[in-house]
């Protein structure tokens, strides 16, 4: 048994996305494959090193765990949209962010079944591209100023899909994406 931060299922789930993190003591047998997210992100990163892992590889001191292994949710978090949101809601002058609050307030998009399948496929392409990383850990690779070309291309393809889901032009700027995320957030906030 160990105490790990997991996403709570006590609040309503929108599009299958658990909305909040909470601390919970669970046994390893309760966790199968889960989405592992670092507790702190470098705000300069374009993408974050988020991964689906089995419980024996998860360090609860450095990682939040999101219940389940939704490939579509994983893809959304691997897109540039989540880091853009994190930067937009972080305090000025901060160098790192705690994703707990950022994840809890992220305006997850509604998507069709077809778009969900496309998200899963885009996420899988990123996983395959990550398999080609040599000589560094996943976290180290994502903290570099530039991702290897094959991995950057996989992320860019996911970003184009996210632009489509959020009804943005495929070449949307960070400012346009941030504005759309805040618009979606206000709609969600008003409906709660």
KEZAZA-607461 format. One line per field, with one value per residue: residue number from 1; x, y, z of N, C-alpha, C, O in turn. Coordinates in steps of 0.2 Angstrom, whole numbers, m for minus. Layout:
BEGIN
resi NUM, ... .
neast X, ... .
nnorth Y, ... .
nup Z, ... .
caeast X, ... .
canorth Y, ... .
caup Z, ... .
ceast X, ... .
cnorth Y, ... .
cup Z, ... .
oeast X, ... .
onorth Y, ... .
oup Z, ... .
END
This chain:
BEGIN
resi 1, 2, 3, 4, 5, 6, 7, 8, 9, 10, 11, 12, 13, 14, 15, 16, 17, 18, 19, 20, 21, 22, 23, 24, 25, 26, 27, 28, 29, 30, 31, 32, 33, 34, 35, 36, 37, 38, 39, 40, 41, 42, 43, 44, 45, 46, 47, 48, 49, 50, 51, 52, 53, 54, 55, 56, 57, 58, 59, 60, 61, 62, 63, 64, 65, 66, 67, 68, 69, 70, 71, 72, 73, 74, 75, 76, 77, 78, 79, 80, 81, 82, 83, 84, 85, 86, 87, 88, 89, 90, 91, 92, 93, 94, 95, 96, 97, 98, 99, 100, 101, 102, 103, 104, 105, 106, 107, 108, 109, 110, 111, 112, 113, 114, 115, 116, 117, 118, 119, 120, 121, 122, 123, 124, 125, 126, 127, 128, 129, 130, 131, 132, 133, 134, 135, 136, 137, 138, 139, 140, 141, 142, 143, 144, 145, 146, 147, 148, 149, 150, 151, 152, 153, 154, 155, 156, 157, 158, 159, 160, 161, 162, 163, 164, 165, 166, 167, 168, 169, 170, 171, 172, 173, 174, 175, 176, 177, 178, 179, 180, 181, 182, 183, 184, 185, 186, 187, 188, 189, 190, 191, 192 .
neast 4, 3, 3, m3, m5, m20, m31, m47, m63, m74, m81, m90, m87, m81, m82, m76, m65, m57, m59, m51, m37, m32, m27, m24, m24, m18, m18, m5, m11, m23, m19, m17, m12, m7, m9, 5, 11, 23, 26, 30, 33, 44, 41, 46, 45, 39, 32, 26, 34, 24, 17, 11, 11, 16, 11, 23, 33, 31, 35, 29, 34, 38, 28, 12, m3, m15, m30, m33, m30, m32, m30, m34, m35, m22, m16, m21, m15, m2, m1, 3, m6, m9, 3, 3, m8, m4, 6, m1, m9, 0, 9, 17, 34, 37, 46, 44, 29, 16, 6, m6, m16, m17, m21, m33, m41, m40, m48, m54, m57, m73, m75, m78, m82, m74, m64, m59, m53, m43, m35, m30, m22, m13, m7, m1, 8, 17, 22, 29, 38, 45, 52, 63, 72, 88, 101, 96, 85, 67, 62, 73, 75, 64, 66, 76, 81, 77, 67, 71, 69, 60, 52, 47, 40, 29, 23, 19, 9, m1, m4, m10, m22, m28, m30, m40, m50, m53, m58, m49, m38, m25, m13, m13, m8, 1, m5, m18, m22, m22, m31, m43, m43, m46, m59, m66, m64, m71, m84, m86, m85, m95, m106, m105 .
nnorth m6, 11, 29, 39, 52, 53, 54, 60, 52, 57, 68, 75, 67, 72, 69, 57, 60, 61, 74, 80, 80, 70, 64, 48, 32, 17, 0, m8, m18, m11, m2, m3, 0, 16, 34, 43, 58, 71, 80, 93, 104, 111, 127, 132, 122, 115, 104, 91, 78, 65, 50, 33, 21, 6, 2, m2, 6, 19, 33, 40, 51, 60, 61, 63, 53, 48, 40, 26, 22, 30, 32, 43, 54, 54, 58, 71, 77, 76, 85, 101, 110, 108, 112, 125, 130, 128, 137, 149, 150, 150, 159, 174, 175, 163, 147, 134, 123, 117, 104, 100, 109, 115, 104, 101, 112, 112, 115, 102, 96, 92, 78, 69, 51, 47, 57, 54, 42, 46, 54, 44, 37, 47, 49, 36, 37, 46, 39, 29, 36, 41, 29, 29, 37, 41, 38, 47, 50, 50, 62, 70, 72, 79, 91, 97, 111, 108, 95, 79, 78, 68, 65, 78, 80, 71, 76, 88, 84, 79, 91, 98, 90, 93, 107, 106, 99, 109, 118, 128, 136, 126, 131, 139, 151, 152, 161, 162, 149, 149, 159, 153, 142, 148, 153, 142, 137, 147, 144, 131, 134, 142, 133, 125 .
nup 0, m4, m3, m16, m27, m36, m49, m45, m44, m39, m43, m57, m72, m88, m104, m101, m94, m79, m67, m57, m46, m31, m15, m11, m3, m10, m16, m24, m33, m36, m46, m63, m78, m79, m81, m80, m73, m71, m56, m56, m69, m82, m87, m99, m108, m123, m124, m113, m103, m102, m98, m100, m88, m79, m61, m54, m59, m55, m46, m32, m26, m36, m45, m52, m53, m65, m65, m74, m91, m103, m119, m127, m118, m114, m126, m127, m116, m120, m131, m137, m132, m118, m111, m115, m109, m95, m95, m97, m85, m75, m62, m65, m68, m62, m64, m64, m64, m54, m59, m53, m50, m63, m71, m66, m69, m83, m98, m105, m121, m130, m140, m155, m158, m168, m169, m156, m159, m168, m160, m151, m161, m165, m152, m151, m162, m156, m145, m152, m159, m148, m144, m152, m146, m140, m128, m118, m104, m104, m98, m99, m113, m116, m110, m117, m128, m141, m148, m155, m173, m178, m167, m164, m176, m174, m163, m168, m178, m169, m163, m174, m176, m163, m165, m174, m167, m157, m165, m172, m183, m192, m190, m179, m167, m151, m143, m149, m146, m132, m130, m135, m126, m114, m117, m118, m105, m98, m102, m97, m83, m81, m82, m71 .
caeast 0, 6, m1, m1, m10, m23, m37, m53, m69, m80, m84, m93, m82, m83, m79, m72, m59, m58, m57, m47, m32, m33, m22, m28, m20, m21, m13, m2, m16, m28, m17, m14, m9, m10, m5, 10, 13, 27, 23, 32, 35, 47, 37, 48, 44, 34, 28, 28, 35, 19, 18, 7, 16, 13, 12, 30, 38, 29, 38, 24, 37, 39, 23, 4, m6, m21, m33, m35, m25, m36, m25, m36, m33, m15, m14, m23, m10, 5, m1, 6, m12, m9, 8, 1, m13, 0, 10, m6, m12, 5, 11, 23, 41, 38, 50, 40, 22, 13, 1, m12, m21, m18, m25, m40, m45, m39, m54, m54, m62, m77, m73, m82, m79, m69, m59, m55, m49, m38, m31, m27, m17, m8, m3, 3, 14, 22, 25, 34, 44, 49, 56, 69, 76, 94, 106, 93, 78, 61, 62, 79, 74, 59, 69, 81, 78, 73, 66, 73, 65, 55, 47, 44, 35, 24, 19, 15, 3, m6, m6, m15, m28, m30, m33, m46, m55, m54, m60, m44, m34, m20, m7, m14, m2, 0, m10, m24, m24, m23, m38, m48, m44, m49, m66, m69, m64, m77, m91, m87, m85, m102, m110, m104 .
canorth 0, 17, 35, 42, 57, 50, 59, 58, 50, 59, 74, 73, 65, 75, 65, 51, 63, 63, 81, 82, 75, 69, 60, 42, 26, 12, m5, m9, m21, m7, 2, m7, 5, 23, 40, 46, 65, 74, 84, 99, 105, 117, 131, 134, 116, 115, 97, 88, 70, 62, 43, 28, 17, 1, 4, m3, 11, 25, 36, 44, 57, 65, 59, 62, 47, 49, 34, 23, 22, 32, 35, 49, 58, 54, 62, 78, 80, 76, 90, 108, 113, 107, 116, 132, 131, 128, 144, 154, 151, 151, 165, 177, 174, 156, 143, 128, 123, 111, 102, 98, 114, 116, 99, 101, 117, 112, 114, 96, 97, 87, 76, 63, 45, 47, 61, 50, 37, 49, 56, 38, 35, 52, 47, 30, 39, 49, 33, 25, 41, 41, 23, 30, 42, 37, 42, 51, 48, 54, 69, 74, 73, 85, 97, 100, 116, 105, 88, 76, 79, 63, 66, 84, 79, 67, 80, 93, 81, 79, 98, 100, 87, 97, 113, 104, 98, 115, 123, 133, 135, 122, 135, 143, 153, 150, 166, 160, 143, 151, 162, 147, 138, 152, 154, 135, 137, 151, 141, 126, 137, 145, 128, 121 .
caup 0, m4, m4, m22, m30, m41, m51, m42, m48, m35, m47, m63, m78, m94, m110, m99, m91, m72, m67, m51, m42, m24, m12, m10, m2, m14, m16, m31, m37, m39, m52, m68, m82, m77, m84, m75, m75, m66, m51, m58, m76, m83, m91, m105, m112, m127, m123, m107, m103, m98, m100, m97, m84, m74, m55, m51, m61, m53, m40, m30, m24, m41, m51, m51, m57, m67, m65, m81, m97, m109, m124, m130, m113, m114, m132, m126, m112, m124, m136, m134, m128, m111, m109, m116, m103, m89, m95, m96, m79, m70, m60, m69, m64, m60, m68, m64, m62, m51, m63, m50, m51, m70, m74, m63, m72, m90, m102, m109, m126, m131, m146, m157, m157, m174, m166, m151, m162, m171, m154, m149, m166, m164, m146, m152, m166, m152, m142, m157, m160, m142, m144, m155, m142, m138, m124, m113, m102, m107, m95, m101, m120, m116, m107, m121, m132, m147, m148, m161, m178, m178, m161, m165, m181, m171, m159, m173, m181, m164, m162, m179, m174, m158, m168, m178, m162, m154, m171, m173, m189, m190, m189, m173, m163, m144, m141, m151, m143, m125, m130, m136, m120, m109, m119, m116, m98, m95, m103, m92, m77, m80, m82, m65 .
ceast 4, 1, 1, m7, m13, m29, m43, m59, m75, m84, m86, m87, m85, m79, m74, m66, m60, m55, m52, m42, m34, m28, m26, m23, m23, m16, m11, m7, m21, m26, m14, m10, m12, m6, m1, 12, 17, 24, 25, 35, 39, 43, 39, 47, 38, 29, 31, 29, 30, 18, 13, 12, 12, 15, 20, 35, 36, 32, 33, 27, 37, 33, 16, 2, m13, m25, m35, m29, m28, m30, m27, m34, m26, m13, m15, m17, m3, 5, 2, 0, m11, m3, 6, m4, m9, 3, 5, m8, m7, 6, 17, 29, 42, 42, 47, 33, 20, 6, m6, m18, m22, m22, m32, m44, m44, m46, m54, m59, m67, m75, m78, m78, m73, m63, m55, m51, m42, m33, m27, m21, m12, m4, 2, 9, 19, 26, 30, 40, 48, 54, 62, 74, 82, 98, 103, 87, 73, 61, 67, 78, 69, 61, 74, 77, 74, 73, 69, 67, 59, 50, 44, 38, 28, 19, 16, 9, m2, m8, m11, m21, m31, m33, m39, m52, m57, m57, m56, m41, m28, m14, m8, m8, m4, m5, m17, m27, m26, m30, m44, m49, m48, m57, m69, m70, m70, m84, m92, m88, m93, m107, m110, m109 .
cnorth 6, 23, 38, 47, 54, 55, 56, 57, 53, 65, 71, 72, 68, 72, 60, 54, 65, 70, 83, 77, 75, 64, 54, 36, 20, 6, m5, m13, m17, m3, m3, m2, 11, 28, 43, 53, 68, 79, 92, 99, 111, 121, 133, 128, 117, 109, 95, 80, 67, 55, 38, 22, 11, 4, 3, 2, 18, 27, 41, 51, 63, 65, 60, 56, 49, 42, 32, 24, 25, 35, 42, 55, 59, 59, 70, 81, 80, 82, 97, 112, 113, 112, 124, 134, 132, 135, 149, 155, 151, 158, 168, 176, 167, 152, 136, 128, 117, 109, 101, 103, 115, 111, 99, 106, 117, 111, 108, 97, 91, 85, 70, 57, 44, 51, 58, 45, 40, 52, 50, 36, 40, 51, 41, 32, 42, 44, 30, 30, 41, 35, 24, 35, 38, 41, 46, 48, 53, 61, 73, 76, 79, 91, 101, 106, 114, 98, 85, 77, 74, 63, 73, 84, 76, 72, 86, 90, 81, 86, 100, 96, 91, 103, 111, 103, 104, 120, 129, 131, 131, 125, 140, 145, 151, 155, 164, 154, 145, 155, 157, 143, 142, 153, 147, 135, 141, 148, 135, 129, 139, 139, 123, 124 .
cup 0, m6, m11, m24, m36, m43, m48, m46, m44, m39, m53, m68, m84, m99, m107, m95, m83, m71, m62, m48, m35, m22, m10, m8, m6, m14, m23, m36, m40, m45, m57, m72, m80, m80, m78, m77, m69, m62, m53, m66, m77, m88, m98, m110, m116, m126, m116, m107, m99, m102, m97, m94, m80, m67, m52, m53, m59, m46, m38, m27, m29, m46, m48, m55, m58, m68, m72, m86, m103, m114, m127, m125, m113, m120, m130, m121, m115, m129, m133, m131, m121, m108, m110, m111, m97, m89, m94, m89, m73, m68, m64, m64, m62, m66, m69, m62, m59, m55, m60, m52, m59, m73, m72, m67, m80, m93, m107, m115, m127, m138, m148, m157, m162, m171, m160, m153, m165, m166, m152, m154, m166, m158, m147, m157, m161, m148, m146, m158, m154, m141, m148, m152, m140, m133, m119, m110, m105, m105, m98, m109, m120, m113, m111, m125, m138, m146, m155, m166, m178, m173, m162, m170, m178, m167, m163, m176, m176, m163, m168, m178, m168, m160, m171, m172, m158, m159, m172, m180, m187, m188, m183, m169, m155, m141, m143, m147, m136, m125, m130, m129, m114, m110, m117, m109, m95, m96, m98, m85, m76, m80, m76, m59 .
oeast 9, m4, 7, m13, m10, m31, m44, m60, m81, m90, m83, m82, m91, m73, m69, m61, m65, m49, m49, m43, m37, m25, m32, m18, m28, m10, m14, m7, m25, m30, m10, m4, m18, 0, m4, 14, 16, 19, 21, 38, 38, 41, 35, 48, 33, 23, 36, 26, 31, 19, 11, 16, 7, 20, 22, 40, 40, 31, 32, 23, 37, 34, 15, 5, m17, m22, m38, m24, m27, m27, m23, m32, m23, m8, m11, m15, 1, 10, 3, 2, m12, m4, 8, m3, m10, 3, 7, m10, m9, 5, 21, 29, 48, 42, 48, 31, 23, 2, m11, m23, m28, m26, m37, m50, m47, m50, m53, m65, m66, m73, m80, m72, m68, m57, m49, m45, m37, m27, m21, m15, m6, 2, 7, 15, 25, 32, 36, 45, 55, 59, 67, 79, 82, 99, 107, 84, 75, 60, 66, 79, 70, 58, 77, 71, 70, 77, 69, 61, 53, 44, 38, 33, 23, 13, 10, 4, m8, m14, m16, m27, m37, m39, m44, m57, m63, m58, m58, m41, m25, m9, m5, m4, m9, m9, m21, m33, m31, m34, m49, m55, m52, m61, m75, m74, m74, m88, m97, m92, m95, m113, m113, m108 .
onorth 7, 22, 40, 46, 53, 59, 50, 60, 51, 66, 66, 76, 66, 72, 59, 50, 69, 71, 89, 71, 80, 60, 54, 35, 19, 7, m3, m12, m19, m1, m8, m1, 12, 27, 45, 54, 68, 83, 96, 95, 116, 119, 135, 129, 119, 110, 96, 77, 66, 54, 40, 20, 13, 8, 8, 2, 23, 24, 46, 56, 69, 68, 57, 55, 51, 38, 36, 27, 22, 40, 46, 60, 65, 63, 74, 87, 84, 83, 97, 117, 119, 116, 128, 140, 137, 138, 154, 161, 152, 162, 164, 177, 165, 154, 133, 133, 112, 113, 100, 101, 116, 112, 98, 106, 121, 106, 110, 99, 85, 89, 66, 57, 42, 49, 58, 44, 37, 52, 51, 35, 39, 51, 41, 29, 41, 44, 28, 27, 42, 35, 20, 37, 32, 48, 50, 44, 57, 66, 79, 82, 84, 96, 106, 106, 117, 94, 89, 77, 76, 62, 73, 87, 77, 71, 88, 94, 82, 87, 104, 100, 92, 106, 115, 105, 105, 126, 135, 126, 131, 122, 145, 141, 149, 153, 165, 153, 142, 153, 158, 142, 139, 153, 148, 132, 138, 148, 134, 126, 139, 140, 118, 121 .
oup 4, m9, m11, m22, m41, m39, m48, m51, m46, m37, m56, m68, m86, m99, m110, m93, m82, m73, m63, m49, m32, m25, m7, m12, m5, m13, m28, m42, m44, m49, m55, m70, m80, m82, m73, m83, m63, m64, m51, m68, m73, m93, m102, m116, m114, m127, m114, m111, m93, m108, m91, m98, m77, m66, m48, m51, m61, m41, m41, m26, m28, m51, m43, m60, m54, m72, m76, m84, m109, m112, m129, m127, m113, m119, m132, m123, m113, m132, m127, m127, m118, m103, m106, m108, m93, m84, m90, m87, m67, m72, m65, m58, m60, m72, m74, m58, m60, m56, m63, m54, m61, m78, m76, m67, m83, m91, m113, m113, m125, m143, m144, m155, m161, m172, m160, m151, m164, m167, m151, m152, m166, m158, m145, m156, m163, m147, m144, m158, m154, m138, m146, m154, m137, m134, m115, m113, m109, m109, m100, m111, m125, m114, m110, m126, m140, m144, m160, m165, m179, m174, m160, m170, m180, m167, m161, m177, m177, m162, m167, m179, m168, m158, m170, m173, m157, m157, m172, m182, m182, m185, m183, m168, m154, m137, m139, m146, m133, m120, m127, m127, m111, m106, m114, m106, m90, m92, m95, m81, m70, m77, m75, m54 .
END
